[in-house]
Amino acid sequence: MARNPTPKAQYHNLAMTLRDLETDLRWGLEGSARIPAAWTEIALAPAVPFKQKVTLRVDEDVAKFFKAMGRGYLTQMNRVLRAFMEARLAGVVKGAEAAVYEPTGMEKYMALGAEVLELGIRRNARDRLGKDTEEMDVEMDRMVLALKLMERELGVPEEERISGQ
């Protein structure tokens, strides 16, 4: 039965490996006898990560562009996304995470409109159950008033107004 190496022997083996690696790094690892040939094959083989199904909305022209490539267009889209991800992670492509994002007036208007719609749905459901909606009505009135003010400030045309007025 082989005896386990002592910690001192393990440390020595590690030190020798690191010294050899330092030499290889200085002179180049390509073709080094210390790097198994199978490692090159492994490194060159594409990674096959677990796939996660997602629903993704893309611009129509983007979808047409990739579909025109034929079979495997979703794989191509994934490769483009992966390349972008890797470039971001490597710091090659700088992102907006360092920038402070301030929504535009129209984005604020649309978000408030969505809140009004959601509140209206909850209010109507509560009303159907015979529950009190007075607080929700007051909040709805306040939000609709804010929408009207934003519509005036932004110059939203009548036919595009969320408030309907």
ROVOBA-653742 format. One record per residue (C-alpha): residue in one letter; residue number from 1; y, z, x. Coordinates in steps of 0.02 Angstrom, whole numbers, plus 32768, in hexadecimal, padded with zeros to 4 digits. Layout:
BEGIN
REC   aa     i   north     up   east
REC    a   NUM       Y      Z      X
...
This chain:
BEGIN
REC   aa     i   north     up   east
REC    m     1    8000   8000   8000
REC    a     2    80A9   7FCC   8048
REC    r     3    8122   8057   8069
REC    n     4    81D1   804D   801E
REC    p     5    8256   8033   80A3
REC    t     6    82C1   80C9   80CA
REC    p     7    8377   80CA   8093
REC    k     8    83A7   80B0   814A
REC    a     9    8339   8013   8153
REC    q    10    837F   7FD3   80AE
REC    y    11    8430   7FED   80ED
REC    h    12    8405   7F8F   818D
REC    n    13    83BB   7EFE   8127
REC    l    14    8456   7EF8   80BB
REC    a    15    84C9   7EFA   8153
REC    m    16    8466   7E6A   81A3
REC    t    17    846C   7E05   8102
REC    l    18    8528   7E1E   80F1
REC    r    19    8543   7DEF   81A8
REC    d    20    84DF   7D50   8191
REC    l    21    853B   7D2A   80EF
REC    e    22    85E2   7D41   8148
REC    t    23    85AC   7CC1   81CB
REC    d    24    8575   7C48   8143
REC    l    25    8619   7C5D   80E7
REC    r    26    867A   7C3B   8186
REC    w    27    8618   7B9E   81B1
REC    g    28    85ED   7B66   8101
REC    l    29    8559   7B90   8093
REC    e    30    852C   7ADC   806D
REC    g    31    8482   7ABA   80B9
REC    s    32    846C   7B6A   80FD
REC    a    33    83B7   7B9C   8116
REC    r    34    83E1   7C46   80CB
REC    i    35    8409   7BF7   8022
REC    p    36    836A   7BC5   7FC6
REC    a    37    8369   7B0F   7F8D
REC    a    38    833B   7B48   7EDE
REC    w    39    83E2   7BA5   7ED3
REC    t    40    8440   7B01   7EE4
REC    e    41    83DB   7AB9   7E54
REC    i    42    83FE   7B54   7DEC
REC    a    43    84B8   7B4B   7E15
REC    l    44    84C3   7A93   7DE7
REC    a    45    8461   7AA4   7D46
REC    p    46    84D1   7AB5   7CAE
REC    a    47    84D2   7B61   7C5F
REC    v    48    8487   7B67   7BB2
REC    p    49    84DE   7BF6   7B5A
REC    f    50    84AD   7C31   7AAD
REC    k    51    8501   7BC5   7A2A
REC    q    52    8562   7C17   799D
REC    k    53    8581   7BB8   78FD
REC    v    54    8639   7BB4   78CC
REC    t    55    86A0   7B57   784D
REC    l    56    8730   7B03   78A4
REC    r    57    87C0   7AA2   785D
REC    v    58    8807   7A1E   78D1
REC    d    59    888A   7998   78BA
REC    e    60    8844   78FA   786A
REC    d    61    886D   788E   7900
REC    v    62    8815   7908   7975
REC    a    63    8778   7903   7909
REC    k    64    877C   7843   7903
REC    f    65    8793   783B   79C0
REC    f    66    86FA   78A3   79E5
REC    k    67    868F   7857   795A
REC    a    68    86B4   77AB   79A5
REC    m    69    8653   77E4   7A3F
REC    g    70    85B4   77DF   79D8
REC    r    71    8523   7859   79D9
REC    g    72    8547   78FC   7A2F
REC    y    73    8600   78FD   7A08
REC    l    74    85F8   79B7   79DC
REC    t    75    85AD   79D9   7A87
REC    q    76    863E   7977   7AD4
REC    m    77    86BA   79E0   7A72
REC    n    78    8663   7A7C   7AB1
REC    r    79    866F   7A3C   7B65
REC    v    80    872A   7A1F   7B52
REC    l    81    8741   7ACE   7B0B
REC    r    82    86D6   7B17   7B97
REC    a    83    873B   7ABD   7C1D
REC    f    84    87DC   7B01   7BD2
REC    m    85    8793   7BB0   7BC7
REC    e    86    875A   7BAC   7C7C
REC    a    87    8802   7B69   7CB6
REC    r    88    885A   7BF7   7C59
REC    l    89    87E2   7C7A   7C9E
REC    a    90    87F9   7C37   7D4D
REC    g    91    88B6   7C3F   7D39
REC    v    92    88C9   7B83   7D52
REC    v    93    8914   7B6F   7CA5
REC    k    94    8991   7BF6   7C77
REC    g    95    8992   7C30   7BC4
REC    a    96    8A0C   7C75   7B49
REC    e    97    89C7   7D25   7B54
REC    a    98    8A55   7D53   7BC9
REC    a    99    8AD7   7D0D   7B52
REC    v   100    8B18   7D6E   7ABF
REC    y   101    8AF8   7D0C   7A22
REC    e   102    8B7A   7D16   7999
REC    p   103    8B47   7CBF   78F8
REC    t   104    8BC0   7C3D   78B6
REC    g   105    8C1F   7C5B   7815
REC    m   106    8BAC   7BE3   77BA
REC    e   107    8B12   7C3E   77FB
REC    k   108    8B5A   7CE3   77BD
REC    y   109    8B80   7C90   7716
REC    m   110    8ACF   7C4D   7704
REC    a   111    8A83   7CF6   7734
REC    l   112    8AED   7D4E   76B2
REC    g   113    8ABA   7CCB   7631
REC    a   114    8A03   7CED   7659
REC    e   115    8A21   7DA8   7643
REC    v   116    8A74   7D8A   759A
REC    l   117    89E0   7D20   7563
REC    e   118    8963   7DA3   759C
REC    l   119    89C4   7E2F   7546
REC    g   120    89CB   7DC7   74A6
REC    i   121    890E   7DB0   74A8
REC    r   122    88F1   7E6B   74C2
REC    r   123    8971   7E95   743C
REC    n   124    8920   7E21   73BC
REC    a   125    8873   7E68   73E2
REC    r   126    88B5   7F18   73CB
REC    d   127    8909   7EE4   7327
REC    r   128    8865   7E9A   72E6
REC    l   129    8812   7F42   7306
REC    g   130    889A   7F97   729F
REC    k   131    88E1   7FF4   7335
REC    d   132    8999   8018   7354
REC    t   133    89F3   7F8C   73B2
REC    e   134    8AA5   7FD2   73B2
REC    e   135    8AAB   7FF4   746F
REC    m   136    8A63   7F48   7493
REC    d   137    8AE3   7EF7   741F
REC    v   138    8B72   7F4D   747B
REC    e   139    8B2B   7F17   7524
REC    m   140    8B12   7E65   74E3
REC    d   141    8BC7   7E5D   74A8
REC    r   142    8C03   7E99   7553
REC    m   143    8B99   7E19   75AE
REC    v   144    8BCD   7D88   753C
REC    l   145    8C84   7DB7   7558
REC    a   146    8C66   7DB3   7614
REC    l   147    8C13   7D08   7600
REC    k   148    8CAA   7CC5   75A1
REC    l   149    8D1F   7D03   7629
REC    m   150    8CB4   7CB1   76AF
REC    e   151    8CAF   7C0F   764C
REC    r   152    8D6D   7C09   764A
REC    e   153    8D7B   7C36   7703
REC    l   154    8CFA   7BB3   7736
REC    g   155    8D36   7B2E   76BC
REC    v   156    8C8B   7B18   766D
REC    p   157    8C93   7A88   75EE
REC    e   158    8C76   7ABC   7539
REC    e   159    8BD2   7A5C   752A
REC    e   160    8B8B   7AB9   75C2
REC    r   161    8BC0   7B69   7592
REC    i   162    8B39   7BEE   7583
REC    s   163    8BA2   7C57   750D
REC    g   164    8BA4   7BC5   7492
REC    q   165    8C5F   7BD7   7478
